């Protein structure tokens, strides 16, 4: 099991998805992550707000 800090570390600050969320999604969908697809779609559509919501503004 991943350390607590890794489990709560956000990959996407817009939707507050963690690395653990994405790993579980990959297992659930047999190697395909619907979470990552959603994140990439939002970035391409200009709907991503991680540059303002991320603590380091990235």
C-alpha positions as CSV (number, residue, x, y, z in Angstrom):
1,X,0.0,0.0,0.0
2,X,1.2,3.5,-0.8
3,X,2.2,5.9,1.9
4,X,-0.5,8.3,3.1
5,X,1.2,11.3,1.6
6,X,1.2,9.6,-1.8
7,X,-2.4,8.6,-1.5
8,X,-3.5,12.2,-0.9
9,X,-1.2,13.8,-3.5
10,X,-3.4,15.2,-6.2
11,X,-2.6,14.6,-9.9
12,X,-5.5,16.8,-10.9
13,X,-6.4,19.8,-8.7
14,X,-9.5,20.6,-10.7
15,X,-11.3,17.4,-9.8
16,X,-9.0,16.4,-6.9
17,X,-8.0,13.0,-8.4
18,X,-5.1,11.3,-6.6
19,X,-2.4,9.0,-7.9
20,X,-4.2,6.2,-6.0
21,X,-7.5,7.1,-7.7
22,X,-5.9,6.7,-11.1
23,X,-4.2,3.4,-10.2
24,X,-7.5,2.0,-9.0
25,X,-9.2,3.2,-12.1
26,X,-6.5,1.5,-14.3
27,X,-7.1,-1.8,-12.5
28,X,-10.9,-1.4,-12.7
29,X,-10.8,-0.7,-16.5
30,X,-8.1,-3.3,-17.3
31,X,-5.3,-0.8,-18.1
32,X,-7.4,2.1,-19.3
33,X,-8.1,5.1,-17.1
34,X,-11.3,7.0,-17.6
35,X,-10.0,9.6,-15.1
36,X,-6.9,10.3,-17.2
37,X,-9.1,10.5,-20.3
38,X,-11.3,13.0,-18.6
39,X,-8.3,15.1,-17.4
40,X,-6.8,15.1,-20.9
41,X,-10.1,16.0,-22.5
42,X,-10.6,18.9,-20.2
43,X,-7.1,20.2,-20.8
44,X,-7.6,20.0,-24.6
45,X,-10.9,21.9,-24.3
46,X,-9.3,24.6,-22.1
47,X,-11.5,23.6,-19.2
48,X,-8.6,22.7,-16.9
49,X,-8.0,25.0,-13.9
50,X,-5.0,23.3,-12.4
51,X,-2.9,26.4,-13.3
52,X,-4.9,28.4,-10.8
53,X,-5.9,25.6,-8.3
54,X,-2.5,24.0,-8.1
55,X,-0.5,25.3,-5.1
56,X,2.5,25.9,-7.4
57,X,0.3,27.4,-10.1
58,X,1.1,24.7,-12.7
